[in-house]
């Protein structure tokens, strides 16, 4: 899981991550439930609002240029050591950093999925165009809800499925 620039363009006065990313609390619960490691890259400062603080407790903050993250040894070593095959992306901006990270991940052999309910675009009219271009590279969109349910079904654990269904209701 890689979240990019979650607080880009936000200030203490304007912060509204719950409105910008309504799937964020569900994602946090799901990451804990499935013990999935997540990385935060770029602008993701704490504003004391709760959403970021809760998420930051279970993520690894990576510093540096978002567009160069695939050259960051901490990032690539983390992926390599965890036997990661699928990377989920969310954050800001779809047609810029998210697009480049997704393409570069696919080129490196990862199955890349975009959490569409955790992705913002700079220009909303570009959303479908970018998703179409990424789909041509095998990069598909999903949602936090769909992802958590898919993970539960793949694990084939009845208790886990029940806990996910409770989260989703």
C-alpha positions as CSV (number, residue, x, y, z in Angstrom):
1,X,0.0,0.0,0.0
2,X,1.4,3.3,-1.0
3,X,-0.3,6.6,-0.2
4,X,0.9,9.7,-2.0
5,X,0.6,13.4,-1.0
6,X,-2.5,12.9,1.2
7,X,-2.4,16.5,2.5
8,X,-1.2,18.3,-0.6
9,X,-2.7,21.7,-0.7
10,X,-4.1,21.5,2.8
11,X,-3.6,23.9,5.6
12,X,-4.8,23.7,9.2
13,X,-7.7,25.9,8.3
14,X,-8.8,23.9,5.3
15,X,-8.0,20.3,6.3
16,X,-10.8,18.0,5.4
17,X,-9.3,14.6,4.8
18,X,-12.5,12.8,5.8
19,X,-14.3,14.6,3.0
20,X,-11.4,14.2,0.5
21,X,-10.8,10.6,1.3
22,X,-13.9,9.0,2.8
23,X,-12.4,5.5,2.6
24,X,-9.5,6.5,4.9
25,X,-10.9,5.2,8.2
26,X,-12.0,2.0,6.5
27,X,-8.6,1.6,5.0
28,X,-6.9,2.0,8.4
29,X,-9.1,-0.6,10.0
30,X,-8.5,-3.0,7.0
31,X,-4.7,-2.5,7.1
32,X,-4.7,-3.5,10.8
33,X,-7.1,-6.4,10.3
34,X,-5.0,-7.9,7.5
35,X,-1.6,-6.7,8.9
36,X,-0.8,-5.0,5.6
37,X,2.2,-2.6,5.6
38,X,1.7,0.8,4.1
39,X,4.0,3.6,3.0
40,X,3.3,7.3,2.9
41,X,5.2,9.3,0.4
42,X,5.3,13.1,-0.1
43,X,3.1,15.6,1.6
44,X,1.4,14.0,4.6
45,X,1.8,16.2,7.6
46,X,-0.3,16.0,10.7
47,X,-2.9,18.6,11.4
48,X,-4.1,17.2,14.7
49,X,-7.4,16.2,13.0
50,X,-7.3,12.5,13.7
51,X,-7.5,10.9,10.3
52,X,-3.8,11.3,9.5
53,X,-2.6,10.6,13.0
54,X,-4.5,7.3,13.1
55,X,-3.2,6.3,9.8
56,X,0.4,7.4,10.5
57,X,0.6,5.1,13.5
58,X,0.6,2.1,11.2
59,X,2.6,3.5,8.2
60,X,6.2,4.1,7.2
61,X,6.9,7.7,6.1
62,X,9.3,7.9,3.2
63,X,10.9,11.2,2.4
64,X,12.2,12.3,-0.9
65,X,10.9,13.0,-4.4
66,X,7.7,11.2,-5.1
67,X,8.6,10.8,-8.8
68,X,11.9,9.1,-7.8
69,X,10.5,6.7,-5.2
70,X,11.4,3.7,-7.3
71,X,15.1,4.7,-6.9
72,X,14.7,4.9,-3.1
73,X,16.5,1.9,-1.6
74,X,14.3,1.9,1.6
75,X,11.2,1.7,-0.6
76,X,12.5,-1.0,-3.0
77,X,14.1,-3.0,-0.2
78,X,10.9,-3.0,1.8
79,X,9.0,-4.3,-1.2
80,X,11.6,-6.9,-2.0
81,X,11.9,-8.2,1.6
82,X,8.1,-8.5,2.1
83,X,7.6,-10.6,-1.1
84,X,5.1,-8.1,-2.3
85,X,3.4,-8.8,-5.6
86,X,0.5,-6.3,-5.6
87,X,0.8,-2.6,-4.9
88,X,-2.2,-0.5,-4.1
89,X,-1.9,3.3,-4.7
90,X,-4.0,6.2,-3.4
91,X,-3.5,9.9,-2.9
92,X,-3.0,13.0,-5.0
93,X,-2.8,13.7,-8.1
94,X,-4.0,10.8,-10.3
95,X,-2.8,12.3,-13.6
96,X,0.6,13.2,-12.2
97,X,2.4,11.2,-9.4
98,X,-0.1,8.4,-9.1
99,X,0.1,7.8,-12.9
100,X,3.9,7.8,-12.9
101,X,4.2,5.5,-9.9
102,X,1.7,3.1,-11.3
103,X,3.4,2.8,-14.7
104,X,6.8,2.4,-13.1
105,X,5.5,-0.3,-10.7
106,X,3.9,-2.2,-13.6
107,X,7.2,-1.9,-15.6
108,X,8.9,-3.6,-12.6
109,X,6.5,-6.5,-12.7
110,X,4.1,-5.5,-9.9
111,X,0.4,-5.9,-10.1
112,X,-0.7,-2.3,-9.5
113,X,-4.2,-1.4,-8.4
114,X,-5.6,2.1,-7.8
115,X,-7.9,2.7,-4.8
116,X,-10.2,5.1,-6.7
117,X,-11.9,6.3,-3.6
118,X,-8.6,7.4,-2.2
119,X,-7.4,9.2,-5.3
120,X,-7.9,12.8,-6.2
121,X,-7.3,14.4,-9.6
122,X,-6.2,17.9,-10.3
123,X,-8.7,18.0,-13.2
124,X,-11.7,15.8,-12.7
125,X,-12.4,15.5,-16.4
126,X,-9.1,13.7,-16.8
127,X,-10.0,10.9,-14.4
128,X,-11.5,8.5,-16.9
129,X,-8.8,9.3,-19.5
130,X,-6.0,8.4,-17.0
131,X,-7.8,5.2,-15.8
132,X,-8.2,4.2,-19.5
133,X,-4.5,4.7,-20.2
134,X,-3.5,2.8,-17.1
135,X,-5.9,0.0,-17.9
136,X,-4.0,-0.4,-21.2
137,X,-1.0,-1.3,-19.0
138,X,-2.9,-3.7,-16.9
139,X,-3.4,-1.3,-14.0
140,X,-7.0,-1.4,-12.7
141,X,-9.1,0.6,-10.3
142,X,-10.9,-0.7,-7.3
143,X,-12.1,0.7,-4.0
144,X,-11.2,0.2,-0.4
145,X,-14.4,-1.7,0.2
146,X,-13.9,-4.1,-2.8
147,X,-10.3,-4.6,-1.7
148,X,-11.1,-5.6,1.8
149,X,-13.8,-8.0,0.8
150,X,-11.5,-9.5,-1.9
151,X,-8.8,-10.0,0.7
152,X,-11.2,-11.7,3.1
153,X,-12.5,-14.1,0.5
154,X,-9.0,-15.0,-0.7
155,X,-8.0,-15.8,2.9
156,X,-11.0,-18.1,3.1
157,X,-11.3,-17.5,6.9
158,X,-14.9,-17.3,8.0
159,X,-14.1,-15.1,11.1
160,X,-12.2,-12.7,8.9
161,X,-15.0,-12.6,6.4
162,X,-17.4,-11.8,9.2
163,X,-15.2,-9.0,10.6
164,X,-14.9,-7.4,7.1
165,X,-18.6,-7.6,6.5
166,X,-19.1,-5.8,9.8
167,X,-16.6,-3.1,8.8
168,X,-18.4,-2.7,5.5
169,X,-21.9,-2.4,7.0
